[in-house]
Amino acid sequence: MDSRINLSYHKRLFTLLLSFIWIIVICFMTFQYIREKDVKSDNINTQLQLCNNNIIRDIECGTSYETGISACYFPFDDIRVTIIENDGDVVYDSEHDAGHLDNHLSRPEVRSASATGAGYHIRRQSSSDGKQYFYSATKGERFIVRSAVPYSSSLKDVLKADWTFIWVLIAISIIVSLAGYFSSLRLGRTIERLDQYRQQENALKEEQEKSRIKRELTNNINHELKTPVASIQVCLETLLSGISLTEEKRTELLERCYAHNVRLRHLLEDVSLITRLEDGSSNIEREPVVINELLDEIKEELACIPDEDRMQLIIDFEKEVTVNGNMSLLGSIFRNLTENAISYSEGKTIRIALADSNSKFCRIIFEDDGVGVDEKNLPRLFERFYRVDKGRSRSKGGTGLGLAIVKHAVMFHGGSITVSNRPEGGLRFEFTLEKQPVSRG
């Protein structure tokens, strides 16, 4: 396994290095080739320009076209010379009848000579004989002289780039690539060792964090268990002590034992649920759950609460929403939020609304019109066993895990949750849930 990972790092580093080296080499080779070809083309043009100037000088002194051309020494054989008037008409051509040649003013080298006094063009096919030429044109006072060198083997040899330097550059690049191979191999192994060390360090930190959370959870559970267990023990000791008690007092002690027992049961159920969410969420079954139907059930349950403890529940869902999740966990989200609002908000109304819905997620708002929570306490509301008012929370029978379960259940369903105070008063919980994928037939 280690060798495969080392090779992977080595391959990536070597590929990057090799690509960088050869991109630079290819760019430099291309630049060098074009530059060398331009220099040689300029050299040939300079020689032809000298010939053109000699022809212009002789003809303007009264020498005939043929005499002026034959008296000039050309650096290449088979030179074709054309004499063109300033308007582009051909008056003489050493190889063709001038009367049969069209106007040359549109030719690139002639156009450049008319504008600047001189011009050349590399490898253009002649329209009169179909051959390819190297053209060089020079402008005189009355006409333009153009020399054309056919692309023979001699001209190709002159224009051919010198590959000696390029081969040397390629050889150096191969040597550098080999050196880069061994350097990247060593560097890849070093990076792999560092990466393994980092992974081990992260795994250790993660394990330490899990141990810390478990110790904290255990300590909190022990602390939460002490009060109801101690109360039950006191009540039972009193009942078993043989002290004469009235029937009313005996009933009160039994009811107190029962209430603490119910609280213990809820606490153990909540601890079991939150542990299951953290350690074995992959084993929790999922199914399509219609949120609208779930909220209707909660509304019916709320109707059974005594009037003095009940809050009005407003459900604002414009359309049916189906979530890919677990019915029990989704129910725990809305039930815990509802119980939290009834127990601590001191409000009259709960509103559950569908804020947004697309093909992947739905965004839901749960809010009440109560007193809200101090801003400093908001970030800690989802912590296990955190209570804004500890004495009041215990008197209400809460386990301190309700909102922690809400957060973990939302995360199990691929979402996130936030809490804030409403400007009008009360708390607003805003969370997202992953929707049931739409099947396509």
Secondary structure, 3 states (H helix, E strand, C coil): CHHHHHHHHHHHHHHHHHHHHHHHHHHHHHHHHHHHHHHHHHHHHHHHHHHHHHHHHHHHCCCCHHHHHHCCCCCCCCCEEEEEECCCCEEEECCCCHHHCCCCCCCHHHHHHHHHCEEEEEEEECCCCCCEEEEEEEECCCEEEEEEEECCHHHHHHHCCCCHHHHHHHHHHHHHHHHHHHHHHHHHHHHHHHHHHHHHHHHHHHHHHHHHHHHHHHHHHHHHHHHHHHHHHHHHHHHHCCCCCCHHHHHHHHHHHHHHHHHHHHHHHHHHHHHHHHHCHHHCCCEEEEHHHHHHHHHHHHHCCCCCCCCEEEEECCCCCEEEECHHHHHHHHHHHHHHHHHHCCCCEEEEEEEEECCCEEEEEEEECCCCCCHHHHHHCCCCCCCCCHHHHHHCCCCCCHHHHHHHHHHHCCCCEEEEECCCCCEEEEEEEEECCCCCC
